[in-house]
Amino acid sequence: MSGGFGDWDHYNGTAELDATTYVSSPSSLKRTATSTPQTLMTLTKAAAAQALINGRVVSQIRTSSTGHMPAFYFRYQDQNNYYVVALYYPGPQWYLYKVKAGVRSAIGLRLCVSWTPVINTFYKVRCTFWTSEGHLWARLEYWDGSSWIKQGDDISDVANEWPAGGRVGVGGLDGSAPTFTHHDDTEIWG
């Protein structure tokens, strides 16, 4: 899915194209927290991704702080109802969270396998989400330069909220001002 800066909705903090830090020229998306803690969301406006039930987001991610988690959002209904997969660097580990009626709860976490990300470095990561046997499932993988490495077991939510799907995007979770995340070469598949 291609598009420019205007093809995305940006919520909370600041959003800008960074022409100095990127994987592919001319720039990357930089999301900066302006308060603490802050959820930064950038959701696609593409018609084909407005109601994804199952999908995949691939992005080159980078963060300026171990506490500011790069994130992938899906089944987004509004700012109070969505799922998010977030990568926490100190673990390193990743979480599947559900935000329902404005309350965030951890569905599960997994330790990263054979990968220890460091701040201020780009990594190609993909988040896949799908429904199987009535459950919502999420998976996080890291590209090691030759193949995708699954980061622990998949996580499922038996509640499978918003089964009709929702919007998809990227951003950061729990950022403290003025920390930031970068996303580049982002692809959304459905």
N, C-alpha and C positions, 0 to 999 in steps of 0.2 A: 504494500500500500504506500503510495508516494504522496507527497504533498509538502507545502511550505508552512511557514510559521502560522499563517492565518487559517490553516486547515485544522487547527487544534484549539480547544478551549483550555485556558490556564486558570487554575483556582489556587488562591492563597499564595503568599510570598510574591517573588518577582520571577518573571520568565523572560529570557532574552536569548538571542543567538550569539554565541561566543565564537568570534573569529580567530581567537588565539589558542584555544584548547579544543581539539577535535581529532577524530579518527579519519574522516573523509572531509576534504575541503568542500565548501568554504567555511563551515561552522558546525557547532553542536548546540543542542538545547541545554541551557544552563538554568536550573531552578534554584533560587536562593531563598532561604528562610528569613522572614522579617520579624518573627516573634518566636517564643519558645514555649512548649514544643509546637511544631507546625507540620501539618500534612500538606504536601505539595502535590497537586494533581495536574496532569496534562492529558486531556482526553480527546481522541480523534473525533472530528465532525463528519468523517466519511460515512455516507449513507449505508454502505455495506457492513459497517461495524457498529451500528446503533443498537443492535439486539443480538449480539453473539451469545449463543448458549455454550458452544465449545469453541476453543480457539488457541492461538499461540502468539506470544509477543517475543520477538527477538530484538535485543538492543545491546549496543556497546555502552556499558555503564561505568561511572566513575564517581567517587565521593571525596569530599574534602575533610571528612571527620568520621571516626569510627562510630560515633553515635547517630549519624545521619544516614539512615538506611535507604539505599536505592530500592524503588518499589515498582510493582506491576499491578495495575488496577483492572478488575474485570467484573462483569455483571453489575456495573454501576447503575443505580437507579436515581440517586440524588446524593448530596453530601452527607447524608445520614444512613445510607443503605448501599453496601457494596462489599466485595471481597478484595483483599490485597495480599500479595506475596511480597515479603520484604527480606532483604539480605542484611544480616547483622554481622559486621566485620570482626569484632573481637572473638566470636565463637571459634571459627566462623560458623554461623548457622543461619538457617532461613526459617521463616514463619509463614503460616497461612493464618490470616486474621479475617474475621467477619465483623463488619460494622453494621449493626442493625438498630434502628431507631436512635442512632447517634452513640451507641455504646459499642466499644471495640472489645472483642474477646478473641483470645488465641485458640484456634482450632487444633494446631499442632506445630511442632518444630522438629527440624532435622539438622544434624551436624553436616557440614560440608565434607565431601570425600575428596581426598588428594588435591585439595585446592585451598590455599590460604591467601585470600585477596588482601591487598594493602591499599591504603588511601592514595589518592592522586594518581591512580593507574587505571587505564581503560581495560575492561574485560567484556568479552562477548558472552552474553547470558541469554537463555531462553526460558520462558515460563509458559507451560502448557496447562490448560484447564479443560475439563470435559466431564460429562455425566456418564456413569456406568452403574448398572444395578440400582438405580434410584439415588445414588450418592454423587455429590460433586467431588471431583478429584483435582489435585494440583501437583505439578512436578516442576522442579528447578534443575536446569542443566548448565554446565559451563563448557565452552569451546576451548580445548587445550591446544589448538593449532592444527589438529588432524582429525579429531572426533569429538562428539558430544559426550560429556561425562555426567551421568545422573548424580545429583547431590543428595544421597540418601533415598529412603523409600518415599513413595508418593504419600501425600496427606489427603484424607477425605473428610468431608462434612456430610454426615448422614441427613442433616436437615435439608441440604440442597436448596438453599434459598434462591429466589428469583429464577425459577427454572425456564422462564420465557426469555432469559438472557438480559443483556444490558450493554452499556458502553464499555470501552476498553481504553487503557492508556498507561502512561508511565509517570514517574515522579520520585518523590522522596517521602520518608516517614520519620517523624520525631526529630526533625531538624531544629537546631538551635541557631538563632541569629548570630552571625551571618554565614553559617555553613551552607554548602550547596552540593547538588548532584549535577552530573552531566549525562545526557543520553545522546547517542549518535547512531546513525544507520539503523534506525528503528523500523521494524517490519511487523505488521499485524496480519495474521492469517486466521481465517474462519471457515 
